[in-house]
Amino acid sequence: MKKILVLFTGGTIGSVNEDGVINVAGDGKFALISAYRRQFGNDTKFECRQILNILSENMLYPHWERMAEILANVDASNYAGIIITHGSDTLAYTSAFLGMYFRHINIPVYIIASNKPIDEKGSNGLFNFAAAVEKIKENKYQGVFTLYEKVYLPTRVIPADTCCDRFQAYGEDGCNEFTVFKSVNEKWLLQPKSQVFHEKPELKNRIMKIDGYPGIDFSNYSLDGNPTAVLYVPYHSGTACTDESCGAQYSLCRFIEKCLIRDIKVYICGIKKGMPMYDTLDKIIKTGSIPMYNISDPAAYMKLIIAYNQKEYPVGEVLKRNLCFEIIGENIK
C-alpha cells in the first residue's frame, strides 16, 4: 500500500497538558504516531508534515488559505490517503470548507480530532487516527470526510456539545457508517466528482455570522467593518423576532433593511424547503433576506466564504449548487 500523508494542524490531538493547561506542543505529532506504532505496529508508512500548530479556536481565514494551498499542491497519486489532524472546536467549519472546496479529490481524506491530549486517559485521539487509517486501507470511498468516533460527511457535522463533547450530523439522528446517511445515494460516495474551483483561494471578503437568541438587540451589531455579507442563524423553525412593540432594534427586518441600504446581502440558513412558514419568516424573506435551504449553519457560513471569495462563478450559482452533500435532499452536481 502507498504511504498515508498526515497533515498536522495542532489542536488537542497535538497538545500536552502541563499543570492543568492544555496547549499545542512541537512534538505533539510524534506522540500520535508513536502511540499508533506501539499499538498497531509498523506495517503502515506515514509521511508527516506540520502545516499549522495552533489551537483550533484560533483558526482564522489565513489558516484556511494555508490548508487549501497545501492540499492543492499534494500529488494525490503518491498517497493512499490523507489524514488531517485538527482541533475539535472548529472541526465542523474546516470540514465543511475542505469538503466543498476539495470535493474532487480522488483519494480519501479524513479530518480527525481528539477530546483530550493523546497521552491522557480517556482520549479518543488514537482511536480516531487508527480508524482513519483503516478507512483509507479499505480504499472504498474517495473525497473528504470527518471522523470523530463515527464517520461524517464533512458538510453535515455540527459543533459538539459543551458537556459531553459529542458531535452530531445535521439532518440525521445518528451515524455509524456511510450507509446511515438516508438522504445520500451511496453511488455519489463512490464516484469521482468534478472540480469546481481551480484558483488558489484568497479569503479576503469577510462574512458576518449572527446567531439568534431571545432579546437580541441588533443595534449592537456594527456594519462599520463592511462585511461582504451577513449570515443570520434563526431558531429551528427558521424564525426570528420581527416584533417592534418593544423597539425597532429587536426586529431582524429592520436590521436587514440597514444592511441592504449598504448593499450588504443578508442570508438566513436552515430553512426547511417546501414546508409552510411562520408569519415571522415570511416577513423576513419579504424584507429582502435570502434563504439558504436545508443546510447547517457551519456549512452555510463556509459556503458563503467560498462563494464570495472565488471569481469563477456568480455567487448565486455557487450557493444553489450542492457541492458536497451540504444541501439535504438534493443530488450532488
Buried (B, 14 or more C-beta within 10 A) or exposed (E): EBEBBBBBBBBBBBBBBEEEEBBBBEEBBBBBBEBBEEEBEEEBEBEBEBBBBBBBEEBEBEBBBEBBEBBBEBEBEEBBBBBBBBBBBBBBBBBBBBBBBBBBBEBBBBBBBBBBBBBBEEBBBBBBBBBBBEBBBEEEBBBBBBBBBBBBBBBBBBBBEEEEBEBBBBBBEEBEEBEBBEBBEEEBBEEEBEEBBEEEBBBEBBBBBBEBEEEBEBEEBEBEEEBBBBBBBBBEBBBBBBEEEEEBBBBBBBBBBBBBEEEBBBBBBBBBEEEEBBEBBBBBBEBEBBBBBBBBBBBBBBBBBBBBBBEEEEBEEBBBBBBBBBBBEBEBE
